[in-house]
Amino acid sequence: MILHADGNSFYASCEQIYRPDLRGKPVAVLSNNDGVIIALNKEAKACGIKRGDPFFKVRDICNYKGITIFSSNYTLYADISRRITSIYLEYAPDIEEYSIDESFLFFDNCDWSIKDYEEIGYELKYRIYKEVGIPICVGAAPTKTLAKLYNKKAKDHGGVFIYNPDEIDSLLEATDCGTIWGIGPARAKKLQLHGIKNALMLKHLPLCDAKRLLTIQGMSTVQELNGVRSIEKITREKKEVITSSRQFSIKVYDNETLECAIVEYTELAVERLRQQKSECRAIQVMISTCNYYSDKIEEQYSNGIIVQLPRHTSYTPDLVNAARIALPRIYRYGYGYKVVMITLLDLQPAQFQGYLWIDPMEDIKKKHLMEAVDSITSVYGRRSITLGKSYVKDGWQMKREFLSPCVTTDFEKIPSVY
């Protein structure tokens, strides 16, 4: 059996944990630079706004309806997700973190009854809400596709819904194909044209027809609806390239401010590089005015450059220096830049590699220094220790007008009770 656990309105729920005054009230979360609404709870949905709405268009509605707005705080969300996962690991022999707010829990060799899985589901729901503060729904079924479906239906069954072989066909008959994981509205419309009106009819679709109409992925979905596991656990592989990029809140015209942004984004990219225990041999720096919709050609400019390093490394100062050297070669005076993108290329697993003209002790010192930096940032939060150059100029950072404090990762932000 597979349990699928999903946080309800996850981003909004995270923001409500340390704001008990907002429980039961409408909450919405914005994208980077406070652009569009990316998450909202059911109370906010009832006010008439929806995911994807540009914030500037619905700002007055939010004020009128009393919707509390937050800028996205991914540091907080990731830490809450980590806490939830630690509880899942106490129950399941194996789990797959499918996304920041949902996981599959595998109980492959457990000969348990429906009641047993139901008890586990309710215990998970109770513990995570009590210990972390996040409401979740749990669905359980023999395959990932069915587990996702049962999770979706769990809201109508007290938050926990367990597969019953005697009831599955009636459930699928009442389910639109578009709600099945891996199908979606476009494929559902195509199936409708071929007379397949519900998930039960999809279940009985011959595999040859499923492959013809829906490709290999659709054929796997049909097998999963029949209780045959075809979508295996996804193992997170190391990335072949690592990119760090954000859009500025304002246009940046001077080289020095751009350099500060490049330092920060390179630090972030190299931190991710070390997290997956890799090293890189090249770094690409790209800058852009991002004026794609402007009719004035003279306002548009985008350029990039790749810098090769003498050898593979994950030492932040070396990669930062390479990026700083590259910037003057692509910077053009007079343009208002909105985007800097850093990409690490030619990645390989980290390993000790001697170099003819460098004392081996220097490499060991660099390795220990980076380990110390990573240790400090893991405890005190990202950028708790950083290169001083990134603080020379500010004001270019993302617009985060409604950012909540990182109360779980920053000692100075821990709430006080008087």
C-alpha positions in Angstrom: 0.0 0.0 0.0 1.1 3.6 -0.7 0.0 6.5 1.5 0.0 10.0 -0.2 0.1 12.8 2.4 -0.4 16.4 1.3 -0.4 19.6 3.3 -3.6 21.6 2.9 -3.0 25.1 1.4 0.6 24.5 2.5 2.2 28.0 2.0 -0.7 29.8 3.6 -0.8 27.2 6.4 2.9 27.8 7.1 2.3 31.5 7.4 -0.6 30.8 9.9 1.5 28.7 12.3 3.0 31.6 14.1 0.1 33.9 13.5 -2.8 32.2 15.4 -4.8 35.4 14.9 -5.1 34.5 11.2 -6.5 31.0 11.7 -9.8 30.7 10.0 -9.2 33.9 8.1 -8.3 34.5 4.4 -4.5 34.3 3.6 -2.7 34.5 0.3 1.0 34.2 -0.7 2.7 36.0 -3.6 5.4 34.9 -6.0 8.8 36.4 -6.3 8.8 40.2 -6.5 5.2 40.1 -5.1 4.0 39.5 -8.7 1.1 37.0 -8.7 -0.8 35.0 -6.2 0.7 31.5 -6.0 -1.1 30.1 -2.9 -4.2 30.8 -0.9 -6.4 29.1 1.6 -10.1 28.2 1.2 -11.2 31.3 3.0 -9.3 33.4 0.5 -10.7 31.5 -2.4 -14.2 32.2 -1.1 -13.4 35.9 -1.4 -13.2 35.6 -5.2 -9.5 35.6 -5.9 -7.6 32.7 -7.4 -4.1 31.4 -8.0 -2.4 33.2 -10.9 -4.1 36.5 -10.3 -1.7 39.5 -10.7 -1.5 41.1 -7.3 -1.8 44.7 -8.6 -5.1 43.7 -10.1 -6.6 42.2 -7.0 -4.9 44.4 -4.3 -8.0 46.5 -3.7 -10.1 43.4 -3.4 -7.7 41.9 -0.9 -7.8 45.1 1.2 -11.6 45.2 1.0 -12.1 41.6 1.9 -9.5 41.6 4.6 -7.2 39.1 3.0 -3.8 38.9 4.7 -1.0 38.9 2.1 2.5 37.4 2.5 5.5 37.5 0.3 6.8 34.0 -0.5 9.1 32.8 2.3 10.7 29.6 1.0 13.2 29.4 3.9 10.2 29.0 6.3 8.3 26.6 4.0 11.4 24.3 3.4 12.0 24.1 7.2 8.4 23.2 7.9 8.5 20.6 5.1 11.6 19.1 6.7 9.9 18.8 10.1 6.9 17.0 8.5 9.2 14.6 6.6 10.9 13.7 9.9 7.5 12.5 11.2 6.8 10.5 8.0 10.1 8.7 8.5 9.0 7.4 11.8 6.2 5.5 10.2 7.1 4.4 6.6 10.0 2.1 5.7 10.5 4.2 2.6 9.2 7.6 1.4 9.4 9.8 -1.7 9.4 13.5 -1.2 7.4 14.4 -4.3 7.3 18.1 -3.6 7.7 20.5 -0.8 4.2 19.8 0.5 3.5 16.2 -0.5 5.1 12.8 -0.1 4.4 9.2 -0.9 4.9 6.7 2.0 5.6 3.1 0.9 4.3 0.2 3.0 5.2 -2.5 0.5 5.7 -5.5 2.8 3.0 -4.7 5.4 0.0 -7.1 5.4 -2.4 -4.7 7.2 -6.1 -4.2 7.0 -8.0 -1.1 5.8 -8.6 -0.2 9.5 -4.8 -0.3 10.2 -4.0 2.1 7.4 -6.9 4.3 8.5 -5.4 4.5 12.0 -2.0 5.4 10.7 -3.6 8.1 8.5 -5.4 9.7 11.4 -2.4 9.4 13.6 -0.2 11.2 11.0 -2.9 13.9 10.6 -3.1 14.4 14.3 0.6 14.4 15.1 1.6 16.8 12.2 -1.1 19.3 13.2 -0.2 19.1 16.9 3.6 19.1 16.5 4.1 21.2 13.4 0.8 23.1 13.0 0.0 22.0 9.4 -3.3 20.4 8.4 -2.9 17.4 6.0 -4.9 15.0 4.1 -4.0 11.3 3.6 -5.0 8.9 0.9 -3.9 5.3 0.7 -4.1 2.9 -2.3 -2.0 0.2 -4.1 -0.6 2.6 -6.7 0.6 6.2 -6.7 -2.1 7.3 -9.1 -4.9 5.9 -7.0 -3.2 7.2 -3.8 -3.3 10.7 -5.3 -7.0 10.3 -6.2 -7.8 9.0 -2.7 -6.0 12.0 -1.2 -8.0 14.3 -3.3 -11.2 12.7 -2.1 -10.0 12.6 1.5 -11.3 16.1 2.2 -14.8 14.7 1.9 -14.0 11.8 4.3 -12.6 13.6 7.4 -9.1 14.0 5.9 -8.3 10.3 5.5 -9.5 8.0 2.8 -8.3 4.4 2.3 -8.6 2.2 -0.7 -11.3 -0.4 -0.6 -11.3 -2.9 -3.6 -15.1 -3.3 -3.3 -15.8 0.4 -3.8 -13.1 1.4 -6.3 -15.2 1.1 -9.5 -18.1 3.2 -8.1 -15.5 5.9 -7.1 -13.9 5.9 -10.5 -17.2 6.0 -12.3 -18.0 9.2 -10.4 -14.6 10.7 -11.2 -13.9 12.9 -14.2 -10.8 11.9 -16.2 -9.3 15.4 -15.9 -8.9 14.9 -12.2 -6.7 11.8 -12.6 -3.0 12.4 -12.0 -1.2 12.5 -15.3 -4.3 13.2 -17.5 -5.3 16.8 -17.1 -7.9 18.9 -19.0 -6.4 18.6 -22.5 -6.1 14.8 -22.4 -9.5 14.5 -20.8 -11.0 16.5 -23.7 -9.3 14.2 -26.1 -10.7 11.1 -24.3 -14.1 12.7 -24.3 -14.0 12.8 -28.1 -13.4 9.0 -28.1 -16.3 8.4 -25.7 -14.4 8.0 -22.5 -16.4 10.0 -20.1 -15.1 9.0 -16.6 -12.2 7.3 -14.9 -13.8 3.9 -14.8 -14.0 3.9 -18.6 -10.4 5.0 -18.7 -9.5 2.0 -16.4 -11.0 -0.4 -18.9 -9.4 1.2 -21.9 -7.2 -1.4 -23.8 -3.5 -0.6 -23.2 -2.8 -0.4 -27.0 -5.5 2.3 -27.3 -4.2 4.1 -24.1 -0.7 4.2 -25.7 -2.0 5.5 -29.0 -4.2 8.2 -27.4 -2.1 9.1 -24.3 1.5 7.9 -25.1 3.5 5.7 -22.7 2.6 7.9 -19.7 -1.1 7.5 -20.3 -0.7 3.7 -20.6 1.1 3.7 -17.2 -1.9 5.7 -15.8 -4.4 3.1 -17.0 -2.3 0.3 -15.5 -2.2 2.2 -12.2 -6.0 2.6 -12.2 -6.1 -1.2 -12.5 -3.9 -1.6 -9.4 -0.8 -2.4 -11.3 2.1 -0.3 -10.1 3.8 1.3 -13.2 5.0 4.6 -11.9 7.9 3.8 -9.6 9.5 5.8 -6.9 11.4 8.8 -8.3 15.0 9.0 -7.1 16.4 12.5 -7.0 19.4 12.5 -9.2 22.2 15.1 -9.1 21.7 18.0 -11.4 23.9 18.3 -14.4 23.8 22.1 -14.3 22.9 24.4 -11.4 21.3 27.8 -11.9 20.7 30.7 -9.6 18.6 33.7 -10.8 16.1 36.3 -9.6 14.5 39.3 -11.1 15.3 42.6 -9.4 12.7 44.8 -7.8 14.1 47.9 -9.6 16.2 48.5 -12.7 20.0 48.4 -12.0 22.2 50.7 -14.1 25.7 50.6 -12.5 28.3 47.9 -12.7 29.0 47.8 -9.0 25.4 47.0 -8.0 25.3 44.2 -10.6 28.5 42.8 -9.2 26.9 42.6 -5.7 24.0 40.6 -7.2 26.4 38.3 -9.0 28.3 37.6 -5.8 25.1 36.7 -3.9 23.7 34.5 -6.7 27.0 32.8 -7.2 27.2 32.0 -3.5 23.8 30.5 -3.6 24.6 28.4 -6.6 27.9 27.1 -5.1 26.1 26.2 -1.9 23.7 24.0 -3.9 26.7 22.5 -5.7 28.2 21.4 -2.4 24.9 20.1 -1.1 24.9 17.5 -3.9 28.6 16.9 -3.3 29.7 18.1 -6.7 32.3 20.4 -8.3 32.2 22.5 -11.5 34.8 23.5 -14.1 32.9 26.5 -15.7 30.6 29.3 -14.7 28.2 31.2 -17.0 27.2 34.8 -16.2 24.2 36.3 -18.0 22.6 39.8 -17.6 19.5 41.1 -19.2 17.3 44.2 -19.3 14.3 41.9 -19.6 12.5 44.4 -21.8 11.0 41.8 -24.1 7.8 43.7 -24.5 9.2 47.1 -25.2 9.0 48.5 -28.7 12.2 50.5 -28.1 15.1 48.4 -29.3 17.6 50.7 -27.6 16.2 49.6 -24.2 16.8 45.9 -24.8 20.1 44.2 -24.1 21.0 40.7 -23.0 24.4 39.0 -23.0 26.3 36.2 -21.4 29.7 34.7 -21.1 31.2 31.4 -19.9 34.4 31.4 -17.8 36.5 28.2 -17.7 38.3 27.4 -14.5 41.8 25.7 -14.3 40.2 22.7 -12.5 37.0 21.5 -10.9 36.1 23.2 -7.6 33.3 24.1 -5.2 35.3 26.8 -3.4 33.0 29.8 -3.3 35.7 32.6 -3.5 37.3 31.1 -6.6 33.9 30.9 -8.4 32.9 34.3 -7.2 36.1 35.9 -8.5 35.6 34.2 -11.9 32.1 35.6 -12.1 33.3 39.1 -11.1 36.0 39.0 -13.8 33.5 38.1 -16.4 31.0 40.9 -15.7 32.9 43.8 -17.2 33.2 41.9 -20.5 29.4 41.8 -21.0 28.2 44.9 -19.1 27.1 47.9 -21.2 26.6 51.3 -19.8 23.2 53.0 -20.0 20.9 50.0 -19.8 18.6 49.2 -16.9 19.2 45.6 -16.0 16.5 43.4 -14.3 18.0 39.9 -14.3 21.3 38.3 -13.4 21.6 34.5 -14.0 24.5 32.4 -12.7 24.9 28.8 -14.2 27.4 26.3 -13.0 28.6 23.9 -15.8 30.7 20.8 -16.3 29.7 19.2 -13.0 31.3 16.1 -11.6 31.3 14.4 -8.2 33.5 16.1 -5.6 36.9 14.4 -5.2 40.4 15.3 -4.0 42.5 16.2 -7.0 46.1 17.2 -6.5 47.5 20.1 -8.6 51.1 20.3 -9.6 51.6 24.0 -8.6 49.4 24.1 -5.5 50.3 22.9 -2.0 47.8 20.1 -1.1 47.4 21.7 2.3 45.8 24.7 0.6 43.1 22.5 -0.8 42.5 20.9 2.6 42.2 24.4 4.2 39.7 25.4 1.5 37.6 22.3 2.0 37.5 22.8 5.8 36.6 26.5 5.4 33.6 25.6 3.1 32.5 22.9 5.6 32.6 25.5 8.4 30.5 27.9 6.3 27.9 25.3 5.4 27.7 24.2 9.0 27.1 27.8 10.2 24.5 28.5 7.5 22.7 25.3 8.3 22.2 26.4 11.9 21.8 30.2 11.6 20.3 30.4 8.1 21.5 31.3 4.6 23.7 34.4 4.4 24.4 34.3 8.1 28.0 34.2 6.9 28.9 35.5 3.5 31.3 37.5 1.4 31.4 41.1 2.3 31.2 42.3 -1.4 27.5 41.3 -1.6 26.6 43.9 1.0 28.3 46.9 -0.7 25.2 47.9 -2.6 21.5 47.1 -1.8 18.1 48.1 -3.0 18.2 45.7 -6.0 16.9 42.7 -4.2 13.5 41.1 -4.8 10.5 43.0 -3.8 9.2 41.3 -0.7 6.9 43.9 0.9 5.0 41.4 3.0 7.7 39.0 4.0 7.1 37.1 7.3 10.1 36.5 9.7 12.0 33.2 9.3 11.1 32.2 12.9 12.4 28.6 12.6 15.8 29.3 11.2 16.9 32.7 12.6 17.5 33.1 16.4 16.8 36.8 16.2 13.3 36.1 14.8 12.1 33.6 17.4 8.8 34.8 18.8 8.8 36.1 22.4 6.1 35.3 24.9 5.6 37.8 27.7 
